[in-house]
Amino acid sequence: MDKETIKKQSLEVIEQVLPELDVENVDTSASITDDYDVNSVSIIKLLVGLEDKFDVSFEDSELALNKYASFDDVIDSVEKKMN
Amino acid sequence: MANEKILDVTYPGITSWQWHATLFSILGNDENARKWIFSNYIQLRCYTINEIFTGDDMLFTDMMPGSSSLKECPYLISSLMTKEQVDSYCGNIIDFVIKTIDLNGYVYGVFDEAKILCNAEVDYKFPHELFIYGYNIEKEIFYVGDFTFGEHYTYSTVSFSDVERGYDVISAPEDHMFKDDYKGTRGLYVILKNNETTYYTLDIELIKRTLKEYLNCEDTKDHFRMMRNRFTDTTFGVDVYDKVIEQIEKQLGADEPDYDVRSLHLIYDHKVLMLERIKYLMANDYLPFSQAIVDEYTSVVENTQTARNLLVRISITEEIDRADRFAKYLSAAKETEIKVLSQVLEQLEQNA
């Protein structure tokens, strides 16, 4: 799966997990905590959603919010697991 | 009276339990208060209580000082106001809170947050402490800090009318903040910042003594028998890890699993604060700088964080079969913490 497709499908999961976000206008390089209020619980919901979507698996130690500065970091981690 | 007044708050580094989040919201950025904070919050303790909402057994885990910190911290002046006083002085809770904030006082008390503040159609009460730090008359809102309005501790707003309803329906036995020490009454804390003068220096002797008690699982409450001597089933220090492992295995092994994450979050916050303390001691020459100690203690923080996040994950996915990993993460954290804090204690003793 190419990077653009992974990003597009990841944004669909982000929209499901964080319905208050306007995904069309999300800046995926912005801070997920400061700009989008992602917290230690919602990041885990997002990662679990991505596991289901892409059939990948996150290690327990990868569930920490401080591992991801932006949605790009989250999407990159999915991409690495797929390739 | 201004249309709006918002007292200073800083998002707290420690969000376990409302009393800690409140104290750290008010004082977390104050350099003098940090010396009191780093001298305390070292010992951990846990014991079983009845969950106030369900009546079920619950392992209550906390740092010392616990909820009494709001009364005991030298950088806060906390006054207890009974409901009768509030009614007599102001006639209603809304005016009382506004006048208190006008006098730079924060308000902290038990409100029903179930069907009142959350507007949920439920037939039970959810008595919970609410921290109020501001108001806006035109919008008829209070600025509050609480866990109830989001997935984590958040600053948000609550309408005057919801605060009034949430306050009025709580009876004295439901006011858990008052009922332990002031039986038959209920009320509020009015909290003033008292940080213009230095009242407390970093207490290395207290840090050393409490670190020893933490590592040796000794009864730190024994020093405070003048104030309290009721509990006999308390576990102290690093033994708390084992109690928490036991509790998680029990709650996840139940027919209807319980995903209560509070003890794990408290333990994680305790490690975050301990790492800050170690760095502070090194930066201020109480300890020689050691990257190895910082790195090893960081692994303690990470292992407790991983254990907490795993329980959050299991609460979402209900993958109970992952539960056997908790013991691995928490046991690794315990082993490394004992090693690192023993080194820290030894170095503090050598520097004495």
Boltz contact constraints between the chains, C-beta under 6 A:
constraints:
  - contact:
      token1: [A, 39]
      token2: [B, 151]
      max_distance: 6.0
  - contact:
      token1: [A, 39]
      token2: [B, 152]
      max_distance: 6.0
  - contact:
      token1: [A, 41]
      token2: [B, 151]
      max_distance: 6.0
  - contact:
      token1: [A, 41]
      token2: [B, 312]
      max_distance: 6.0
  - contact:
      token1: [A, 44]
      token2: [B, 312]
      max_distance: 6.0
  - contact:
      token1: [A, 44]
      token2: [B, 313]
      max_distance: 6.0
  - contact:
      token1: [A, 45]
      token2: [B, 316]
      max_distance: 6.0
  - contact:
      token1: [A, 48]
      token2: [B, 316]
      max_distance: 6.0
  - contact:
      token1: [A, 48]
      token2: [B, 317]
      max_distance: 6.0
  - contact:
      token1: [A, 60]
      token2: [B, 306]
      max_distance: 6.0
  - contact:
      token1: [A, 60]
      token2: [B, 310]
      max_distance: 6.0
  - contact:
      token1: [A, 61]
      token2: [B, 306]
      max_distance: 6.0
  - contact:
      token1: [A, 63]
      token2: [B, 309]
      max_distance: 6.0
  - contact:
      token1: [A, 64]
      token2: [B, 305]
      max_distance: 6.0
